[in-house]
Amino acid sequence: MTSRGLIRKMPKVVIIGAGVSGLSCAQRLSKYPNFDVVVIEASNRLGGRIKSVELEEYKADIGASWMHETRHNELFNLALKQKWPMKFTDINTVLATQNGALPATAGITPIMDELEAMIFEDYHQNDELFNEYSDTSVKSKPEGSLDTYIDDALQKMPLVSSEQKHMASLFFRQIEHFIGQTIQEIPASEGLSSSQRGRDVFMTGNGYTEVIDYILRNTNKSQVDYKLEEEVKKCIKRSDGKYLIQSSSEEYEADFVVCTIPLGALKNNRSEILQFDIPNSLHSAIEKTSLAYLGKVVLKFDAIFWDSSIDGVFAVNTETQEPVTVVMPSKDVPVLMLLIGPPLTLELEKKPELAYDRVKWVFDVIKSDNNKSIPRLRDIKVSDWSCNPNFMCSYSARSIGQNYSDMIQPFIDGVENFRFAGEHTVYDGSGCVHGAYESGLREADYIKSCLDN
């Protein structure tokens, strides 16, 4: 409820977090007259999980890199309009083990396609317009883990050898590098590639920083004050309906608060930060929603040593059972981007000095000339999302048996004038940049509507 009698002529809005949802919310509010907006950010930069790193002169996204669900992604439409450089990375991809690429005659890809078709029939065929966030996905069939589903489904497949079944179960783990969980943690209904809602597009050029730059260019700076390196410690609701936000260096009074703290950090600090009663449904959503841990290792070498016509490789080391996705971001620059999932993500993000030795096996897999050695490594960067206290995760993920409505709706409902935005607060685009972006706009419009009414 909005206490309109208590709101000043210039209502004060405090946005906690300067990721894409916080920035898009501030940008939209700055277009409305008579708003006083403060964005409080714990780190020393804007952008949140949109972050680029430099490997000598080359810039790479260490956070978000792809536009997902491009048939249902307004941010992708904006990117097309702005002519930001992008490319598909699913045109020429290779499946491999530590022993080399699988031959086409292995017949693994058709088996994985059939597994996806089975998942669709069991969990999604009644979804309206194939909305993957519909709760029918967890009602049409009892749901367990994806690995159990895959094992059961493979056993029922006729005319498929035991070796093919084994390899298909290994390579279906490519989904781990989209969901950010192990195949044992992923709900069975989530085992569909995101291409069901539009192909994924890789951001080249300046990467996702194009989005942040666009938002900031279109923000009325006279109405927005960005406070960097200020960690929010407490949010208190006063008896007059206003909120008192205590940061590491200041106190702020607010009529509205938009909390965009990533779910991992919110889980760790909820009781300290939210110093007021919240509904049981919101408490449950915070506690029960899972966290995804998709990590990245970006490397620059002296020279390109792989087939530059290849877009990527998904390789599984059958000895260690560790999968790695290799992406070739550029045809001209000797840079590789490696995607890793848990538990490897948590290990290497905590100890990045171990990264090269843990992933170097894949370089022998992708090199085009077996008679040559791997060129000298010039630079390496490793993500830190799982151990950075401002994030503590890559993004959110649904737990087995959890409904999307129980996971997301409490955040959308908020607590009176204390609102939430971020990738964990949306149905369409959950876990994605475009979902976070849209959630910020949603909350800005909500605040405006409260004042209009």
N, C-alpha and C positions, 0 to 999 in steps of 0.2 A: 504493500500500500504506500501511496505517496502522501506525505504530510504537506500538502500544498501551502498551508498557512505558515509553515516554518521555513519555506524556501525563499532565499533572498532573490532580489531582482536579477543578480548574476549568480545562478546556481553553481556551486562548486562540485566538480566531478574529479575524483582521484582514481586514476587507472594504475593498478599495480602490475608492472611488467611491461617492457617495451619490445616484446616479440611482435609478430605480424598482427595478432589479434588486438593487442593494446594499441599499436600504431594505427590500425585501420579504424578502431573506435575513436581515437583522438582526431584522426583526419575527418571523419564524418561529423563529429561534434563541432569541429572548427568551422564547418560550413553553416552551422546554425548561429544566429546572433545571440549574444548575451550568455555565453557559456564560459566559465573559467575552468580550464582543464589543466591538471597536473599529472604527468606520467612519471612514476617512480620506478627506477630500474636499479637492481642490485649490482649489475656488472658495469663495466666502463664503456659500453657500446650499445647501440640500438640494433635490433634484429632478432634477438633470442636465438632460436635454433636454426635461423638462417644466418649462416656464417661462412665467410670465405677465408681461405688461408693462402699464403704465397709460398710457392716452391720456386725460388729465384724469381724470374719474371712472370711465371705462370700462376694464375689464380684458379683455385678449385674450391668447390662447395664442400665443406666438411660436415655440413648439416644437410638440409633438404636439397635435393638435386633434380627431382623429377616432378613434372606436372602429372598427377594421376587422374583417372576417371575423366578423360578429356571430353567425353560426350555430355558430361554433367558438371562442367567446371567453368564457372564464369571468369576465374582468374586466367584460365587458358585462353578464353576469348579475348580478354584484355591483352594478353601477351601477343596474340595474333595481330590485334589492332595496332599495338605499339611496335610491332615487327622486332620483338626481342628474338635473338638467335636461339633456335631449338633444333633438336633432331630426335628421330626415333632410334632406339637402341635395341629393337627386337627383330631387326631385319635379317641379320646374319649372326646368330649366336650358336655356340658350340657346347655340347655336353662332354665332360671328360672326367677321367680319374687321374691319379698320379702317374698312371702308365701311358696317358695320352688320350686323344679325342676318341669318342665312340664312333664307330662307322655307322653310316645310315642303315646298314643291314641289321644293326643290333635291334631295331624295332622298338625302342624304348619310348620315343615321343608319341606314337599312336596309343600306347598303353596309358600314358599319363593323360592324354586327351580323353580317353574313355573313362578314366577315373574322375575327371572333372565333370563329365556328362552324368555320371552316376551321382555325384554330389549334388548337381543341379536338380536331378529328378527327385532325390530324397529330401532335399531341404528348400529348394528355391522355385520349383515350377509354378507355385501358386502366388509368388511374390508379384505385386503390382508393378509392371514395367521393370521387373527384376531389380527392385530396390533391395540391395543386399543388407540394408539395415532394418528391414521389416522383421517384426518379432515372429512372423510365420517361420523364419529360419530356425527357430528353436522349439517350435510346437508341432511341426509336421512329422517329426521322427525323433525318438529319444536320442539325445546327443551325448557323445563321449568325445574322446580325444581324436585328433586327425590321424595319428599313427595307428590307432586301433582300427579306425574305419578303413584306412588304406590296406592294412594287413588282411582284414576280413574280405574286402572287395577283391583283392588280388587272388585270394584262394578260390573265389568263385569264377574266375575268368577261365574259359576253356581255351585250349590251343596255345597257351602261353607257357613257356618253359620256366622251370624253377629259377634259372639264372636271370631270365628276363624279369620275373617278379621281384627278385632281389634288387636288381639294378633300378627298376622303376620305383621301388620304395625309397632307394637312396636319392634318386634324382628328383623325386617329388618334394624333397626337402628344400628345393629352390624357393618354396613358399615362405620358408623361415626368413628369407632376406627381404620379404615384403611385409610380413606380419610383425617380425621382430621378436618372435618367441620360438622355442623349440617345438618340433612337431608333436611332442608329447603334451605340450601346453595349449596348442592351438585347438579351438573347438572345430569339430568335423565340418560344420557348415561354412567355415571360413576358408575351406580349401579350394577356392576358385581364384584364378588369376584376376587381377584388377582390370584386365582388358575386357571383361564382361561389361564394364561401364565406360569403355573407351581406352584406347591404347595409351601407354605411358610415354611421355615426351621428356627428354633430357635437356636441361637448360645449359646451353653452351655460352660462349662469350663471357660476359660478366656474371653469368649464373643467376641465382635467385636474388642477388643484391639488386638486380633491376627492379624487383618488386618493392623492396624497401625504399630505394631511391625514388620510385614513382610515388609512393605514399607520402613521403616527406615533401616532395616537390608540390604536391597538391594539398598540403596542410597549411592552414592559415596560422602561421607561427605566432601571430600576435595574441592568439587565444590559447596557446598550448605552451606549457613550461615543462621541459624535460629535465628530470633530476637523476643524474647518473651516480653510480656508486653509493646508493642509499638502499640499504636492506630494510624492508618492512619487518618490524618486530611484533607489533600488535595492532589489531583492529577492534575498536571498542564501540559499541552502540550506546549512545547517551540516552537519557530519559526523554530528551526533547526530540528524539528521532534522528538526530544527526550522528555522524560517525567521526570518531577520532582515530586517525592513523598515525602511529608512532613508528618512525623510521630510525635508522642508526644515527641520524643527525638532526632531525626536525620532527615537529608535530604538525599534522594537517587536519583541518576540519572539513568535512564533506557532507553534501546532501545526498550524493550518490557515490558508490564505489563500484568499480569494475575490476574484479580480481582475475588476472590472467596467469597466475602462478602455475607452472607446469604441474601435472598431476603427481609426478614423483616427488617434487619438493613439497607439494601440499600435503601428501601423505606423511612426510617426515615431520612437518611443522604445523599441522592443522591446529592442534590444541593450544600451541603457543600463539599462533597468529590470529585465529578466529576466537576472540574473547567475548563471544555472545552465543546464545543458544541457536543451534541449527536443527532443521528437521531430521528425523531419523532416516528418512529416505536419502538425504544428502550425505549424512554420515556414512550410510551403507555404500553409496556410490563411490565415495572417496576411498573407503577401506577395501571394497571388494573388486573394484575394477583393476585389471592387471596392467603391468607396465611392459613396454616393448623396449628391447635393447638391440637396436640395429647400429652397428659400428662401422667406421670407415678407416681404411689405411690408404693414404695417397702417397705415391712414390714417383720421383723423377730420376731418370737414368741418363747416362751419357748419350744413349742412342736408342732408337726403336729396334727391338729385337723380336717383335711379333708380327704376324700377318696383319698389315694395316687395313685390310678389307674386312676384317672381323670386327663386329660391334661389341662382342662380349663372350665370356666363357663362364659356364657354371661347372665347377669342378669339385668332386668329393674325393678326399683322401680316404680310401677304404681301410687303411691301417689305423688312422687316428679317428675316423668317422667325422672329420671336420670338413664342412663345405665352405667354399669361397666363391663369391661371384666376382669376376674380373671385368671391369668396364674400361674400354679404350675411349676416353673423352675426346681425343683429337687425332686426326690422321697425320698431323705434322709434328706434334710435340711428344717427346718420349715420356709421357706421364700415364700411369695406371691408377685407377681407383678400384680398391678392393672393398667389397661389402662382406661383413662378417656378422654372425648372429651369436646369441647366447649359447653356451656359457663363455665362448671365446671372447666376445665383446667385453664382458666384465673383467676378464683377466688382462687383456691387452690395454684397455683404457686405464686400468689401474697401474699397469707396468708397461708403458709404451716402448721402453727400451728392448722388450722381448719381441716386438711385432715382426721385425724383418725375419728373424730366424724361424718364427712360427709359420710364416706364409711363403717362405722362399721356395718351397717345393712346387708351388704353382707356376713359377717362372720357367722351369724346365718343361712344363706342360704346354705353355703357350709360345715358346720360342720357335721361330720358323726355321732355324738352321741348327740342327743338333750338333754340328761340328764346331760351333762357336760357343764361347763362354758368355755368361750374363754380363752385360756392360756394367760399369761402375755406377753404384747408387750415389746420386748427388744430394738428394734430400728426401725426407720422409716426414709425414704428419699423421697423427693418430687422433681420432675424435676422443672426447672425454665426457660424453653426455651422461653416462651411468654413474660417474663419480663426481661430477660437478655439482656442488650443493645447490646451485640455482636451478637445476633441472632434475637430476637423479633418474632420468629415463630419456629415451629417444622420443617416445610418444606413448599414448595409451593403447590398450588392447582389451578385448572382451574376454572374460573368464569363461571356462566351460560351464554351461548351464545358465549363464547370466543373460537376461534380456537386455536389448539395447535401450529399451525405455527405462529400465531400472538404472542403467549405467549413465544415461545422458540427461533424461528429463529433469531430475533434481537440480542439475546445473542450469538448465534453461529457466526453470521456475525461479531460481535464486532465493534470497531471503529478504523480502521487501525491497528496499533500495540498495541492498548489497547484491550485486550481480556477478555473473561469471561468464568468461569468454575463453576461447582456446580450442585446440583441436579435440579435446576431450569433452566438449560441450555441444557437439553437433551430431546429427544423424548422417546427413550427406557430407562426405569429406571427413569423416571421423579419422583422426590420426594423420591428416594431410594438411598442407599449407592452405589450400583453397578453403577447407572447412574452417580453419582458424581465422582466416581473413573475413569470411562471411559472418562468423560469430561476433567479431568486433563491430561490424556494421549493424548487426541485429541488436546489440545492446545499446548502441548509440541511438538507434531509432526508437527503442523502448523508452529510453530516458526522455527523448523529445516528446514522445506520445504522452508520457505521464504529465508533462508540463502543459501540453496542449489541452489535456482533459481537466 
